[in-house]
Amino acid sequence: MAMHITPKGRPQISMDGVDGNVYAIIGHVAKCLERAGQRDEAKAFKDAAFKCQSYDEVLQLTMQYVEWV
């Protein structure tokens, strides 16, 4: 599966079919970052996501790492 990287260096990902559970979202985003060759970013994302205090905060964080399509 080809992954498009935006000019800002963020992978474009689809959330179609992903469970809305916060842990499923964190896992999906981290996996997409890893597939895009951004292993350090995936680890940083997961570390930051598990420190978030709300679901909304996690969603906002995802937008710093990936672009949803």
Secondary structure in CASP SS format (residue, H / E / C, confidence):
PFRMAT SS
TARGET T0000
AUTHOR 0000-0000-0000
METHOD secondary structure of the structure
MODEL  1
M C 1.00
A C 1.00
M C 1.00
H C 1.00
I E 1.00
T C 1.00
P C 1.00
K C 1.00
G C 1.00
R C 1.00
P E 1.00
Q E 1.00
I E 1.00
S C 1.00
M C 1.00
D C 1.00
G C 1.00
V C 1.00
D C 1.00
G C 1.00
N C 1.00
V H 1.00
Y H 1.00
A H 1.00
I H 1.00
I H 1.00
G H 1.00
H H 1.00
V H 1.00
A H 1.00
K H 1.00
C H 1.00
L H 1.00
E H 1.00
R H 1.00
A C 1.00
G C 1.00
Q C 1.00
R H 1.00
D H 1.00
E H 1.00
A H 1.00
K H 1.00
A H 1.00
F H 1.00
K H 1.00
D H 1.00
A H 1.00
A H 1.00
F C 1.00
K C 1.00
C C 1.00
Q C 1.00
S C 1.00
Y H 1.00
D H 1.00
E H 1.00
V H 1.00
L H 1.00
Q H 1.00
L H 1.00
T H 1.00
M H 1.00
Q H 1.00
Y H 1.00
V C 1.00
E E 1.00
W E 1.00
V C 1.00
END
